[in-house]
Amino acid sequence: MAAALFYSLSLICIVSSLIMIFHKNTMYSVLFLLITFFSVAGLYVTLNAQFLAIVHIIVYAGAIMVLFLYVIMFLNMSHIVSFQKSKVIKIAATFTGLMVFLVLTASLSSATYNSNAVAGQDIGLASTLGRVIFNDFLIPFEVSSILFLSAMVGVVIFNKKDVIDE
């Protein structure tokens, strides 16, 4: 039963994220992103990490979605947008995508999986998560927060309209 729920939530997550990426209407993409967030939270519940599921719903489905909707409304992107891209940008994007695919494939092929590993009882607790984040992954945690902040500042700078005095 738990495996069927996990695989169905995984399928929902993958399909909705692909629709989110390839949909032309921005508002529909945001709605499919919301479905992706809730399915990921469901995956956390199936993995016995209830605290992460609740935080994921509060932070991502709540705060980040409001931020995305604000930016979409701020940029007036509720209509279908089509960009004309040069061949250099298309080639660079294809090359970058292939490099990311190669890195992911290499890292997954060299990974070892232990199917007999049993997780401890405290794996989903907030204290365990805090200890791991702030001891082992403090630098990536802080770098990701700076990345989110710089992305927001970049959107505001790119959208700033020049005022011309007449």
C-alpha positions as CSV (number, residue, x, y, z in Angstrom):
1,M,0.0,0.0,0.0
2,A,2.8,2.5,0.9
3,A,4.8,1.6,-2.2
4,A,1.7,2.2,-4.4
5,L,1.1,5.6,-2.8
6,F,4.8,6.5,-3.1
7,Y,4.9,5.6,-6.8
8,S,1.6,7.3,-7.6
9,L,2.8,10.5,-5.9
10,S,6.1,10.3,-7.7
11,L,4.2,10.0,-11.0
12,I,2.0,13.0,-10.2
13,C,5.1,14.9,-9.3
14,I,7.0,14.1,-12.5
15,V,4.0,14.7,-14.8
16,S,3.0,18.0,-13.2
17,S,6.5,19.3,-13.1
18,L,6.9,18.5,-16.8
19,I,3.6,20.2,-17.6
20,M,4.8,23.2,-15.6
21,I,8.0,23.4,-17.6
22,F,6.5,23.1,-21.0
23,H,3.2,25.0,-20.6
24,K,3.1,28.3,-22.4
25,N,0.7,30.1,-20.0
26,T,2.5,31.3,-16.9
27,M,-0.5,31.1,-14.6
28,Y,-1.1,27.4,-15.5
29,S,2.6,26.7,-14.9
30,V,2.2,28.2,-11.4
31,L,-0.8,26.0,-10.7
32,F,1.1,22.9,-11.8
33,L,4.0,24.0,-9.6
34,L,1.6,24.0,-6.7
35,I,0.5,20.4,-7.6
36,T,4.2,19.5,-7.7
37,F,4.8,21.0,-4.2
38,F,1.9,19.1,-2.7
39,S,3.0,15.8,-4.2
40,V,6.5,16.3,-2.9
41,A,5.0,17.0,0.5
42,G,3.1,13.7,0.2
43,L,6.3,12.0,-0.7
44,Y,7.8,13.3,2.5
45,V,4.9,11.8,4.5
46,T,5.4,8.4,2.9
47,L,9.1,8.6,3.9
48,N,8.2,9.3,7.6
49,A,9.3,12.9,7.5
50,Q,6.2,14.6,8.6
51,F,8.0,17.7,9.8
52,L,9.6,18.3,6.4
53,A,6.2,17.8,4.8
54,I,4.5,20.5,6.9
55,V,7.5,22.9,6.5
56,H,7.4,22.2,2.7
57,I,3.7,23.1,2.5
58,I,4.1,26.2,4.7
59,V,7.3,27.5,3.0
60,Y,6.9,26.5,-0.6
61,A,3.2,26.1,-1.2
62,G,2.6,29.2,1.0
63,A,5.3,31.8,0.9
64,I,7.2,30.9,-2.3
65,M,4.0,30.5,-4.3
66,V,2.8,33.9,-3.1
67,L,6.2,35.3,-4.2
68,F,6.0,33.7,-7.6
69,L,2.4,35.0,-8.1
70,Y,3.5,38.5,-7.1
71,V,6.4,38.4,-9.6
72,I,4.2,37.2,-12.3
73,M,1.6,39.9,-11.6
74,F,4.4,42.5,-11.2
75,L,5.8,41.6,-14.7
76,N,2.3,41.2,-16.2
77,M,3.0,37.8,-17.5
78,S,-0.5,36.3,-17.2
79,H,-0.7,36.0,-21.0
80,I,1.2,33.7,-23.2
81,V,4.8,34.9,-23.8
82,S,6.9,33.8,-26.7
83,F,10.6,34.8,-27.0
84,Q,12.7,34.9,-30.1
85,K,16.0,33.2,-29.3
86,S,19.1,33.4,-31.4
87,K,20.9,30.3,-32.5
88,V,23.8,30.9,-30.1
89,I,21.5,30.9,-27.1
90,K,19.8,27.7,-28.3
91,I,23.1,26.0,-28.8
92,A,24.4,27.2,-25.4
93,A,21.2,26.0,-23.7
94,T,21.4,22.6,-25.4
95,F,25.0,22.3,-24.4
96,T,24.3,23.2,-20.8
97,G,21.4,20.8,-20.6
98,L,23.5,18.0,-22.0
99,M,26.3,18.7,-19.4
100,V,23.8,18.7,-16.6
101,F,22.4,15.4,-17.9
102,L,25.9,13.9,-18.1
103,V,26.7,15.0,-14.5
104,L,23.5,13.6,-13.2
105,T,24.0,10.3,-15.1
106,A,27.6,10.0,-13.8
107,S,26.6,10.7,-10.2
108,L,23.7,8.3,-10.3
109,S,25.8,5.5,-11.9
110,S,28.5,5.8,-9.3
111,A,26.1,5.9,-6.4
112,T,25.7,2.8,-4.2
113,Y,22.3,1.8,-2.9
114,N,21.8,-0.3,0.1
115,S,18.3,-1.9,0.1
116,N,18.8,-3.4,3.5
117,A,19.5,-0.1,5.3
118,V,17.0,0.7,8.0
119,A,16.6,4.3,9.0
120,G,16.5,5.2,12.7
121,Q,13.4,6.2,14.4
122,D,14.5,9.9,14.7
123,I,15.0,10.5,11.0
124,G,12.0,12.7,10.5
125,L,12.4,14.8,13.7
126,A,13.1,18.5,13.6
127,S,16.1,18.2,15.9
128,T,17.8,15.7,13.6
129,L,17.1,17.9,10.6
130,G,18.4,21.0,12.3
131,R,21.6,19.2,13.4
132,V,22.2,18.0,9.9
133,I,21.4,21.3,8.1
134,F,23.4,23.5,10.5
135,N,26.3,21.2,11.1
136,D,26.9,19.4,7.8
137,F,25.2,21.6,5.2
138,L,25.5,25.1,6.6
139,I,27.4,26.5,3.6
140,P,25.0,25.1,0.9
141,F,22.0,26.3,3.0
142,E,23.4,29.9,3.1
143,V,24.4,29.9,-0.5
144,S,20.9,28.8,-1.6
145,S,19.4,31.7,0.4
146,I,21.7,34.2,-1.2
147,L,20.8,32.7,-4.6
148,F,17.1,33.2,-3.9
149,L,17.7,36.8,-2.8
150,S,19.8,37.6,-5.9
151,A,17.1,36.1,-8.2
152,M,14.5,38.4,-6.6
153,V,16.8,41.4,-7.0
154,G,17.5,40.5,-10.6
155,V,13.8,40.3,-11.5
156,V,13.2,43.7,-10.0
157,I,16.2,45.2,-11.8
158,F,15.3,43.7,-15.2
159,N,11.7,44.9,-14.9
160,K,12.6,48.5,-13.9
161,K,11.4,50.9,-16.4
162,D,13.5,53.9,-17.3
163,V,11.7,57.2,-16.6
164,I,12.3,59.7,-19.4
165,D,11.8,63.3,-18.5
166,E,10.1,65.3,-21.3
